[in-house]
Amino acid sequence: MSVPLLQQFRVGSYILGQKLKGNKKYPLVLMLEPLFKCNLACAGCGKIDYPKAILDKRLSYEECMQAAEECGSPMISIAGGEPLIHKEMKKIVQGFIQRKKFIYLCTNALLLDRKMDEYQPSPYLTFSVHLDGNKERHDASVCRDGVYDRCVKIIRKALDRGFRVTVNCTLFQGESAEEVADFMNDMMELGVEGVTISPGYSYERAPRQDVFLKRTGSKDLFRRLFKLGKNKKWRFNQSSLYLDFLAGNQTYHCTPWGNPTRNIFGWQKPCYLLVGEGYAHSFKELIEETDWDKYGTGVNPKCADCMVHSGYEATAVDDTFKNPVKALKVFLRGPKYEGQMSPEVPFLYEDNNENETRSRMTNSRKSCGGEVIKRVDHA
C-alpha cells in the first residue's frame, strides 16, 4: 500500500471506533457525484448519455457538505462526470479539508492544468487521474487521441508542485498482462503515489458492452499481472487482500454500503454501479431501508461479473481487521498467482433467459463443500 501513515492511522481509528460501537453497516468512502457532465465521452461510461437537463444539474456546496456530515466517512471520492467542471469545486474541496476528510478528486486531468492554481497541496487532497492503461489503450478508452500524453504532462506538473497524485486505472477486454505491467512500470517511474486498479463493470447505460471483462477473465489477467510484478516495487492504492481477491484467492461478497453514493438524484441504491434501483432521501434511509440481501454476486444477475474496488475493497479492509496475520502474509509475499483459486460464491438465482436455476449454483455448492457462503455485515 502507498497510503500515507496519517491517512492509515485516521482511517484505522475510524474503523476501530465503528467496531467498538457495534456498528455493522458503516461507510468507508463517500462516493460523491456532484454532476454527471463531462468533457469526454468514454466507451465504458454510464453517465454521459443522460439528457441535457440532467447533465446541467449540480449538487450545491451546501448539499455536498450535508452529504459528508450525514455519511461521516473519513474518505470522500469526488467523481462525476468531470468534477472540475463544477464552478464550486474549489469551495467544496476546501470545505472537506476543513472537516479533515481525505479527498480523492477524480479527474480526467484535461482541465487540471488551468485549474491547479485554485488548489494548495494538502495531506487531505489527492488528484486521482483517470488513466486506463498505456497511451494506445487510454486514448481508445476515452475515444480521443492525445489525452494520455496530456495527462502525463499534467501529472508531472502536479507532482512538481507537491500535490498528492494517484492514478485510477480500469481494465477492459483485450488487455494483456504484459502491457498492464509496462503501464505499472511507467506509473512508478512517473512518481505517482499509487495506482487504483480494477476490472471494469458493465454499466447498463454504457454505450458499449463488449469492452468489459468477465469474472474468470479478470482473475486470469490479474494472476498473470502479479506474476510479472514479482519483486517489483509497484505501489497500489488498495489493500493487499483486495488485490489477492482480484487474483482469485479470496471468496468475498461485496459490501455495497461501504462506498455509498450521493449524486444529483439522491442516495443511490445500492451502489453507484447499478441503475434503476431507486434513491433514498437521506443516508439513514439508505442504510435502514435498502434491501441489501437483494444485491451482490450470486444473488443478483446484475452483479454477476462485478469485482470492482468500490464494492469489494471495504470487504477486504474488514477482513484485514478480522484476520491481520493473513493480511500481513499477503502483504509480505504479494498476491498468489499460481495454484487453485478460491471457490466462487454460490449463484442462487434463476436465469430468466433459460427459465431454469443456473447450473453454477450447483457447481458453487460443490466447490464450497456444500455450504452456502453467507453475506457478512462488516462490523
C-alpha positions in Angstrom: 0.0 0.0 0.0 1.1 3.5 -0.8 -1.3 5.4 1.5 0.5 7.8 3.9 0.7 6.9 7.6 -1.5 9.8 8.7 -4.4 8.6 6.5 -3.8 4.9 7.5 -4.0 6.0 11.2 -7.1 8.1 10.8 -9.0 5.6 8.8 -7.9 2.7 11.0 -9.0 4.6 14.1 -12.4 5.3 12.4 -12.9 1.6 11.6 -11.9 0.6 15.1 -14.3 3.1 16.6 -17.2 1.7 14.4 -16.4 -1.8 15.6 -16.3 -0.8 19.3 -19.7 0.9 18.8 -21.1 -2.3 17.3 -22.0 -0.7 14.1 -22.5 -3.4 11.4 -23.1 -1.2 8.4 -20.8 1.8 8.2 -19.3 3.7 5.3 -15.6 3.8 4.4 -15.7 6.1 1.4 -18.4 8.5 0.3 -18.8 8.4 -3.4 -19.8 11.9 -4.2 -21.0 12.7 -7.8 -21.9 16.4 -7.8 -22.6 16.3 -11.5 -22.7 13.9 -14.5 -21.5 16.3 -17.1 -18.1 15.5 -18.7 -15.7 16.9 -21.3 -15.0 13.3 -22.6 -17.3 10.6 -24.0 -15.7 7.3 -22.8 -16.9 4.0 -24.3 -17.4 2.4 -20.9 -19.1 5.4 -19.2 -22.7 5.0 -17.9 -23.3 8.7 -17.0 -22.9 10.9 -20.0 -25.9 9.7 -22.0 -28.4 11.4 -19.8 -30.5 14.3 -21.4 -29.1 17.8 -21.2 -31.5 18.8 -18.4 -29.9 16.1 -16.2 -26.3 16.9 -17.3 -26.8 20.5 -16.3 -27.8 19.7 -12.8 -25.3 20.2 -9.9 -25.1 19.4 -6.2 -24.6 22.7 -4.3 -21.8 23.3 -1.8 -24.3 23.0 1.0 -25.6 19.7 -0.3 -22.1 18.3 -0.6 -21.3 19.3 3.0 -24.6 17.8 4.2 -23.7 14.5 2.5 -20.4 14.4 4.2 -22.0 15.1 7.6 -24.7 12.5 7.1 -22.3 9.9 5.9 -19.5 10.5 8.3 -16.9 8.5 6.3 -13.3 9.5 6.7 -12.7 9.5 2.9 -14.5 11.1 0.0 -14.1 10.3 -3.6 -15.4 13.2 -5.8 -16.3 11.8 -9.2 -18.8 12.6 -11.9 -18.7 13.4 -14.8 -15.7 15.6 -14.6 -15.7 17.4 -11.1 -13.5 20.3 -12.3 -16.4 21.5 -14.5 -18.3 22.3 -11.2 -18.0 26.0 -10.5 -18.0 25.5 -6.7 -15.4 22.6 -6.7 -12.7 24.8 -5.1 -15.1 25.7 -2.3 -16.3 22.1 -1.9 -12.7 20.8 -1.6 -11.8 23.5 0.9 -14.9 22.6 2.9 -13.9 18.9 3.1 -10.3 19.8 4.0 -11.6 21.9 6.9 -13.5 18.9 8.1 -10.3 16.8 7.8 -11.7 14.5 5.2 -9.3 12.7 2.9 -10.4 13.7 -0.6 -9.7 11.9 -3.9 -10.7 14.3 -6.6 -11.2 12.1 -9.6 -10.4 13.8 -12.9 -9.5 13.1 -16.5 -6.9 15.9 -16.0 -7.9 17.9 -19.1 -9.0 20.9 -17.0 -6.5 20.4 -14.2 -3.7 22.3 -16.0 -5.5 25.6 -15.7 -7.4 24.8 -12.5 -4.4 23.7 -10.5 -3.7 27.2 -9.2 -7.0 27.1 -7.3 -5.8 24.4 -5.0 -3.0 24.1 -2.5 -1.1 20.9 -1.7 -2.5 19.2 1.4 -2.3 15.7 3.0 -6.1 15.7 2.7 -6.2 16.3 -1.1 -5.3 13.8 -3.8 -5.8 14.3 -7.5 -6.9 10.8 -8.8 -6.2 10.9 -12.5 -8.1 8.6 -14.8 -5.6 6.6 -17.0 -6.9 3.3 -18.4 -3.6 1.8 -19.3 -0.9 2.9 -21.8 -1.2 5.6 -24.4 -3.0 3.4 -27.0 -5.4 1.8 -24.5 -6.3 5.0 -22.7 -6.9 7.1 -25.8 -9.1 4.3 -27.2 -11.0 4.1 -23.9 -11.7 7.9 -23.8 -12.3 8.0 -27.5 -9.9 10.8 -28.2 -6.3 10.9 -29.3 -3.6 12.7 -27.4 -5.3 12.5 -24.0 -2.7 10.2 -22.4 0.2 12.4 -23.3 -1.6 15.5 -21.9 -2.4 13.6 -18.7 1.2 12.5 -18.1 2.4 16.1 -18.6 -0.2 17.4 -16.1 0.6 14.7 -13.6 4.3 15.7 -13.7 3.3 19.4 -13.1 1.1 18.4 -10.1 3.8 16.3 -8.6 6.4 19.1 -9.1 4.1 21.4 -7.1 3.9 19.0 -4.2 0.4 17.6 -4.8 -0.6 14.0 -3.9 -1.4 12.2 -7.2 -2.7 8.8 -7.8 -3.9 7.1 -11.0 -7.3 5.3 -11.3 -7.0 2.5 -13.9 -9.9 0.4 -15.2 -9.0 -2.6 -17.2 -11.1 -3.8 -20.2 -11.3 -6.7 -22.6 -8.3 -7.4 -24.8 -5.6 -6.1 -22.5 -2.6 -8.3 -21.9 -0.8 -8.7 -18.6 2.4 -7.6 -20.3 1.0 -4.2 -21.4 -0.5 -3.6 -18.0 2.8 -4.4 -16.4 4.5 -1.9 -18.7 1.9 0.6 -17.6 2.6 0.0 -14.0 6.3 0.4 -14.6 5.7 3.7 -16.3 3.5 5.0 -13.5 6.2 4.1 -10.9 8.8 5.9 -13.0 6.4 8.9 -13.3 6.3 9.0 -9.5 2.6 8.8 -8.6 1.7 7.9 -5.1 -0.1 4.7 -6.2 -2.4 3.1 -8.7 -6.0 2.2 -8.0 -6.6 -0.7 -10.4 -9.9 -2.6 -11.1 -11.7 -4.6 -13.8 -14.4 -2.6 -15.5 -18.1 -3.2 -14.6 -20.7 -3.4 -17.3 -22.8 -0.4 -16.7 -26.2 -0.9 -18.2 -26.1 2.7 -19.5 -22.7 2.3 -21.1 -22.8 2.8 -24.9 -20.6 -0.3 -25.4 -21.0 -3.6 -23.5 -18.4 -5.6 -25.4 -15.4 -3.9 -23.6 -16.0 -5.3 -20.1 -14.1 -8.2 -18.6 -15.9 -11.2 -17.2 -15.1 -12.6 -13.8 -12.8 -15.5 -14.8 -11.0 -13.4 -17.3 -10.4 -10.8 -14.6 -8.8 -13.3 -12.3 -6.6 -14.8 -15.0 -5.4 -11.3 -16.1 -4.5 -10.3 -12.6 -2.7 -13.5 -11.8 -0.5 -13.0 -14.9 0.0 -9.4 -14.0 1.1 -10.1 -10.4 3.4 -12.8 -11.6 5.1 -10.3 -13.9 5.2 -7.9 -10.9 7.0 -10.2 -8.6 9.9 -8.4 -6.9 8.9 -5.1 -8.5 8.0 -2.2 -6.2 4.6 -1.4 -7.6 2.5 0.9 -5.4 -1.2 0.2 -5.3 -3.7 2.4 -3.6 -5.6 -0.6 -2.3 -5.4 -3.2 0.4 -3.3 -6.4 -0.1 -6.4 -8.6 0.4 -8.4 -6.8 -2.3 -5.5 -7.4 -4.7 -5.4 -11.0 -3.6 -9.2 -11.2 -4.3 -8.6 -9.9 -7.8 -6.2 -12.8 -8.3 -8.9 -15.3 -7.3 -7.5 -16.1 -3.9 -10.3 -14.8 -1.6 -14.0 -15.7 -1.6 -15.8 -12.4 -0.9 -19.2 -10.9 -1.0 -19.3 -7.2 -1.8 -20.0 -4.6 0.8 -22.1 -2.0 -1.1 -22.8 0.2 2.0 -19.0 0.6 2.4 -18.9 3.1 -0.5 -22.3 4.8 -0.6 -23.1 7.2 -3.4 -24.7 10.6 -3.2 -25.4 12.2 -6.6 -27.9 14.7 -8.1 -30.8 12.2 -7.7 -30.1 11.4 -4.0 -28.5 8.5 -2.2 -28.3 5.7 -4.9 -29.4 2.2 -4.0 -27.5 0.0 -3.5 -24.3 1.4 -5.1 -23.1 3.7 -7.9 -22.7 0.8 -10.3 -26.3 -0.2 -10.5 -29.0 1.9 -12.1 -32.8 1.7 -11.8 -32.8 0.5 -8.2 -34.1 3.8 -6.7 -32.8 6.5 -4.4 -33.1 7.4 -0.7 -33.7 10.9 0.6 -31.0 10.5 3.3 -28.1 8.4 4.3 -30.0 7.0 7.2 -32.8 5.9 4.9 -30.3 4.3 2.5 -28.8 2.2 5.3 -32.0 1.3 7.1 -34.5 0.8 4.2 -32.4 -0.7 1.4 -33.0 -4.4 1.0 -29.3 -5.3 0.9 -30.0 -9.0 0.6 -31.2 -8.4 -2.9 -27.8 -7.5 -4.2 -24.3 -8.9 -4.8 -22.6 -11.6 -6.9 -24.5 -14.8 -6.7 -27.7 -13.0 -5.6 -28.5 -10.5 -8.4 -27.8 -11.2 -12.1 -26.7 -7.5 -12.5 -23.8 -8.2 -10.1 -22.6 -11.4 -11.7 -19.2 -10.2 -13.0 -18.5 -7.4 -10.7 -15.1 -7.3 -8.9 -14.9 -3.5 -8.6 -13.0 -2.0 -5.7 -16.0 0.2 -4.7 -17.8 -3.0 -3.7 -15.0 -5.2 -2.5 -12.4 -3.0 -1.0 -14.5 -2.5 2.1 -14.9 -6.3 2.4 -11.1 -6.7 2.1 -10.4 -4.0 4.7 -12.8 -5.6 7.1 -11.2 -9.0 6.5 -7.8 -7.3 7.3 -9.1 -6.3 10.7 -10.5 -9.7 11.4 -7.5 -11.7 10.1 -4.4 -9.5 10.5 -2.0 -12.4 10.2 -3.5 -13.5 6.9 -3.4 -9.9 5.7 0.3 -9.5 6.7 1.3 -12.7 4.9 -0.3 -11.5 1.7 1.2 -8.0 2.1 4.7 -9.5 2.5 4.5 -12.1 -0.3 2.1 -10.4 -2.6 -1.0 -11.9 -4.2 -0.7 -15.6 -5.1 -0.6 -16.2 -8.8 -0.4 -20.0 -9.0 -2.4 -22.9 -7.7 -6.1 -23.5 -7.2 -8.3 -20.5 -7.0 -10.7 -19.9 -4.1 -14.3 -21.1 -4.8 -16.8 -18.6 -6.2 -19.8 -17.6 -4.0 -22.9 -19.7 -4.8 -25.2 -18.4 -7.5 -28.7 -18.6 -6.0 -30.9 -17.0 -8.7 -32.6 -18.2 -11.8 -31.6 -17.3 -15.3 -34.7 -15.8 -16.8 -33.5 -16.4 -20.3 -33.4 -20.1 -19.7 -36.1 -20.4 -17.1 -34.1 -22.7 -15.0 -31.8 -22.4 -12.0 -28.3 -21.7 -13.0 -26.0 -24.7 -13.0 -23.4 -22.6 -11.4 -25.4 -22.7 -8.2 -24.9 -26.5 -8.0 -21.2 -26.2 -9.0 -20.6 -23.5 -6.4 -22.3 -25.5 -3.7 -20.0 -28.5 -4.5 -16.8 -26.3 -4.7 -17.7 -24.7 -1.3 -18.1 -28.1 0.4 -21.8 -27.9 0.2 -22.1 -24.8 2.3 -23.6 -21.6 1.2 -21.3 -18.6 2.0 -23.3 -16.0 3.8 -23.2 -12.3 3.4 -21.3 -10.8 6.3 -22.3 -7.5 7.9 -18.8 -6.0 8.2 -18.6 -4.6 11.8 
